[in-house]
């Protein structure tokens, strides 16, 4: 673990099978759902954990290995794609939490810090 890694409630089993994107919920803007609606399911492993655990697990799940126990690390997303995922995480976290921290710390510095926590 990283000494500065914060702890929060985590899903602890984030993978493509537990993330639903449903365009049928698009109601023409009259609801909180739109064609980009996303839902996570299957929270039986949900518990406190390091905040970046779910992101790291999601990235590792792209390597496969669930069927035969042999991950294919050539499928690992590039560092640039990982960086984009962390940037989106920060933007959404700050939007939901009405958090202005990244304006003070600097988003790039925080992205680098969070990426280091995933390794």
C-alpha positions in Angstrom: 0.0 0.0 0.0 1.0 3.6 -0.5 1.5 5.5 2.8 -0.8 8.4 1.6 -3.5 6.2 0.1 -6.9 7.2 1.4 -9.5 4.6 2.4 -13.1 4.6 1.3 -16.0 2.3 0.6 -15.0 0.3 -2.6 -16.9 -2.2 -4.8 -13.9 -4.6 -4.7 -15.0 -6.6 -7.8 -15.0 -4.0 -10.6 -15.0 -5.8 -13.9 -16.9 -5.4 -17.2 -19.5 -7.9 -16.1 -20.4 -5.7 -13.1 -20.7 -2.4 -15.0 -23.9 -1.9 -17.0 -24.3 0.8 -19.7 -28.0 1.0 -20.7 -29.0 3.3 -23.5 -32.6 2.3 -23.1 -32.9 4.6 -20.1 -32.6 7.7 -22.4 -35.9 9.6 -21.8 -35.1 12.6 -23.9 -33.6 14.5 -21.0 -36.6 14.3 -18.7 -34.8 12.1 -16.2 -31.5 11.8 -14.5 -30.6 9.0 -16.9 -29.3 9.5 -20.4 -27.9 7.3 -23.2 -24.6 7.2 -21.3 -26.2 5.9 -18.1 -23.9 3.5 -16.1 -24.8 1.3 -13.2 -22.6 -1.0 -11.1 -24.0 -4.2 -9.7 -22.8 -7.1 -7.5 -21.7 -5.4 -4.3 -21.3 -8.5 -2.1 -17.5 -7.8 -1.8 -18.1 -4.1 -1.1 -16.1 -2.9 1.9 -13.5 -0.4 3.0 -10.4 -0.5 1.0 -7.8 1.8 -0.6 -9.6 4.2 -3.0 -7.5 3.2 -6.0 -8.1 -0.5 -5.5 -11.2 -0.6 -7.7 -9.3 1.3 -10.5 -6.3 -1.0 -10.3 -8.5 -4.1 -10.3 -10.5 -2.8 -13.3 -7.3 -2.2 -15.3 -6.0 -5.7 -14.3 -9.3 -7.3 -15.3 -8.5 -6.3 -18.9 -5.7 -8.8 -19.0 -8.2 -11.7 -18.6 -7.3 -14.9 -17.0 -10.6 -15.5 -15.3 -11.3 -18.6 -17.3 -7.9 -20.3 -17.3 -5.9 -18.4 -14.6 -3.4 -17.1 -17.1 -3.7 -13.4 -17.7 -2.5 -11.9 -21.0 -0.5 -8.8 -20.0 -0.3 -7.7 -23.6 -3.9 -6.6 -23.1 -2.9 -4.2 -20.2 -4.1 -0.7 -21.1 -1.3 1.7 -21.9 -0.1 4.2 -19.2 -1.8 6.9 -21.2 -5.2 5.2 -21.1 -4.7 4.5 -17.4 -3.9 8.2 -16.9 -7.1 9.2 -18.8 -9.1 6.8 -16.6 -7.6 8.4 -13.4 -8.3 11.9 -14.8 -12.0 11.0 -15.4 -12.1 9.5 -11.9 -10.8 12.8 -10.4 -13.2 14.9 -12.4 -16.2 12.8 -11.5 -15.2 12.5 -7.8 -14.8 16.3 -7.6 -18.1 16.9 -9.3 -20.0 14.5 -7.0 -18.2 15.7 -3.9 -18.2 19.4 -4.9 -14.4 19.1 -4.2 -12.1 21.9 -5.2 -8.9 20.1 -4.0 -7.5 19.5 -7.4 -7.6 23.2 -8.1 -5.2 23.7 -5.2 -3.0 20.6 -5.6 -3.0 20.5 -9.4 -4.8 17.8 -11.4 -1.6 16.5 -13.0 0.1 16.1 -9.7 -2.9 14.2 -8.3 -3.1 12.0 -11.3 0.5 11.0 -10.9 0.0 10.4 -7.2 -3.1 8.2 -7.8 -1.4 6.2 -10.6 1.5 5.5 -8.2 -1.0 4.2 -5.6 -2.3 1.7 -8.2 1.1 0.1 -8.8 
